[in-house]
Amino acid sequence: MTTTLPPGILAAEPDFGPPYEVPVEPVDLSAYCQDLFGTLSRSDQRRWGEVYVRGLLGVPGRKTPARISEQVLGRRAVQQIQQFVNQSPWPCGPVRRRLAAALSRALRSEAWCVDEVVFAKNGDRSVGVARQYAPSLERTVNCQLALATSLVGRHGGVPVSWRLMLPARWDRDERLRTQAHLPPQERSRPRWRYILEAVDEMLEEWYLEPLPVLVDWRGEADVAPLLRGLEARGLAYLVEASPSTAVTLPRPCAGSPYGSGTLTELAVHAVQHRKRMPIAWQDRTTARMRQSQVLSAPALLLTEAPHGGGAGARSAGAQPPQRPRHLVTDWPYGRPTPRTYWLTNLPGRRLSDVLPLAQLRALSGESLARLQQDFGLADFEGRSFRGWHHHVTLASVAMGYDTLNRPYRCQPTAVKSMSPRPGTP
């Protein structure tokens, strides 16, 4: 069926290409694990890695070491699995790098999406646990908070980089740090630093092709350090911000000082001087065409206003962005104010891509929910920093395999019995 758009409506060009470079045949799990775990120095580590991944893929329900060993090996090997996950000193970085490379070769990823992941906890001994506010839940919970950076496209998302955010109390309590085996360099730091560390790893150590970075920043007050960090690295971004984010408002007349305001006030001011652009776009979750209005206006943070005094005068050392930054809003018909506010440095000619690109965050969120429900992300029982990173890495490896085989999958992966060679991880 041919869709005819009303006059004046700009169509966001949909991409109907396949989300996969479909392999000739399904990926063999043993070969996949041998490739990803090839950097592990010991053969028994590599084999226990495959055992654990098979368990995450095939064991129904809660994926504990007891259930994994019984169903994959046909016998109990709880101590060996716990030692491999919690204590064995194998590095996560090379495994994650190989996972990212395998996914990049096979999937048509369109962005890097950063999501908050909440691990609810009952006690207070697991690494990073505290009663803390979780922006994604909009409430305070006793939990671990992590950031997952995913390769995301129409296939969904697969997290390839993980950061566990440490509350400030974990800097002060040496007993907790010792019990969790926290490395000395691991300290509490701002959320934006964790994100920049992740993208630096993906760019400088993994040599991934740069893609636009998608972030939900509505729960954070100051967006400037994140935007400047991404701009300094030459990365495109689409950051959803709170309507109350502080920005510089245009001068009411020549010679008057710049004022301060919020994104909502900037949008209301902009709509008085420019038209909202009608746009038709494809809803990635339903494949239906939808219509909305997009408003775009230049956006300067308070510390980036041109010289001239007033509340928005530029602070010492602050520099304007190298690439023009825009406020882009999704302003549905009939609403007095926008529904969503984004800050982006995407070129003006690509602003019509904002709505389809923003929807990738929803697909990434759905994939993370599957990671928890189907691949045991939340089933980790250990308390150590090393064990936590091992487990989330192995869960990502399992989900990566499932994603690569999705074109061929007709039924859930069956558990295959295997017997690792003797030896402890």
Secondary structure by P-SEA (a helix, b strand, c coil): cbbbbcccccccccccccccccccccccaaaaaaaaacccccaaaaaaaaaaaaaaacccccccaaaaaaaaccccaaaaaaaacccccccaaaaaaaaaaaaaacccccbbbbbbbbbcccccccccccccccccccccccbbbbbbbbbccccbbbbcbbbbbbcccccccaaaaaaaccccccccccaaaaaaaaaaaacccccccccbbbbbccccccaaaaaaaaaaabbbbbbbbccccbbbbccccccbbbbbbcaaaaaaaaaacbbbbbbbbbcccccbbbbbbbbbbbbbcccccccccccccccccccccccccccccccccccccccbbbbbccccccccaaaaaaaaaaaaaaaaaaaaccccccccccccaaaaaaaaaaaaaaaaaaaaacccccccccbbbbbcccccc
